């Protein structure tokens, strides 16, 4: 794999931002186009974390797949009521920039998205909200709630992002699942650790999808909100996305 660190201007954020990118090294180098896996980080991390805490590069080294790991700040991949527009930064700025810069399959069937915790929420939300852009989505230990996840001491921060009551709004993954055109559904996979404090969130969303009759994969594994869990699960996510993208590991 080739490894790139991108620094570019985001109009939506009105500032410089960054992303790590893994690129397949093929012979000839002009081979492609390649599908893209957008991999989102959690609340306390940044675009470097997947490379620092997992073996993501090794897991995709034989795949004709680009992996893009953007910096999402603490913004829940949402256009905040008061603050930065991290949803638009992904959808309006990053995706077009990646397609313009690299030899990508610039179509729905050539894009997938996943993440952990805050990023698990972001991946599911963006895939349900923009199904014309992503063919599949995965969530590990996702903060999948009807409005948004509140944690002691962080209520004011989350209210600035989501508003006081986001039920039924554009960032409510439960409402997005109810409203989505079934013909445009991305394939979905959700997992969570049995000792994770966000387990109930994944279970509630899984039950909601079942009630709606929306096909999806759901699994629970032993583990907590920790990198040993996510390092194992991202390997399964890669296999899941490869199936959706129609790509195979090189012989």
NORMO-V187762 format. One record per pair of residues at least 4 apart in sequence whose ideal C-beta (glycine too) atoms are under 6 Angstrom apart, sorted by the first residue. I is the first residue (numbers start at 1). J is the second residue. If there is no record, write none. Layout:
I;J, I;J
//
This chain:
1;22, 1;57, 1;61, 2;23, 2;25, 4;21, 5;20, 6;19, 6;21, 7;16, 7;18, 9;16, 10;17, 10;89, 10;93, 11;93, 12;85, 12;88, 12;89, 12;92, 12;93, 13;17, 13;84, 13;89, 17;71, 18;47, 18;71, 19;47, 19;68, 19;70, 20;47, 20;51, 20;69, 21;68, 22;57, 22;67, 23;66, 24;64, 26;31, 32;103, 33;103, 33;104, 33;105, 34;64, 34;66, 34;104, 35;65, 35;105, 35;110, 35;245, 36;66, 36;68, 36;104, 36;111, 37;65, 37;67, 37;112, 37;241, 38;68, 38;113, 39;50, 39;67, 39;69, 39;114, 40;72, 40;115, 40;119, 40;122, 40;123, 41;45, 41;49, 41;119, 42;116, 42;117, 42;118, 42;119, 43;74, 43;118, 45;49, 46;71, 47;69, 47;70, 47;71, 48;52, 49;53, 50;54, 50;56, 50;69, 53;227, 54;231, 54;234, 55;59, 59;235, 59;238, 60;65, 60;67, 62;249, 62;250, 63;249, 64;247, 68;98, 70;94, 72;77, 72;86, 75;84, 75;86, 76;118, 76;161, 77;86, 77;87, 77;122, 78;86, 78;87, 78;161, 78;171, 79;85, 79;87, 79;88, 80;84, 80;161, 81;163, 82;160, 83;160, 88;92, 89;93, 90;94, 91;130, 97;101, 98;102, 99;104, 99;106, 105;110, 108;132, 108;135, 109;135, 111;133, 111;134, 112;134, 112;136, 112;241, 113;123, 113;126, 113;127, 113;134, 113;137, 114;123, 114;138, 114;237, 115;119, 115;120, 115;122, 115;123, 116;120, 116;140, 116;141, 116;230, 117;141, 117;143, 118;143, 120;139, 120;140, 120;142, 121;125, 121;142, 121;143, 121;144, 122;126, 123;137, 123;139, 124;137, 124;139, 124;173, 125;129, 125;173, 126;130, 127;134, 127;137, 127;186, 128;176, 128;177, 128;180, 129;176, 131;184, 131;186, 134;186, 135;186, 135;244, 136;186, 136;187, 136;241, 136;244, 137;186, 137;188, 138;189, 138;237, 139;190, 140;191, 140;230, 140;233, 141;192, 141;196, 141;198, 141;225, 143;149, 143;198, 144;173, 144;201, 144;202, 144;205, 145;149, 145;201, 146;167, 146;172, 146;174, 147;166, 147;167, 147;172, 148;158, 148;162, 148;166, 150;155, 150;158, 154;158, 158;162, 159;164, 162;166, 162;171, 166;171, 166;172, 167;172, 168;172, 168;175, 174;208, 177;212, 187;244, 188;216, 189;217, 189;240, 190;202, 190;206, 190;218, 191;219, 191;233, 192;196, 192;199, 192;202, 192;220, 193;221, 193;223, 193;224, 193;229, 194;220, 194;222, 195;224, 196;224, 196;225, 206;218, 209;214, 209;216, 223;229, 227;231, 230;234, 241;245, 242;247
//
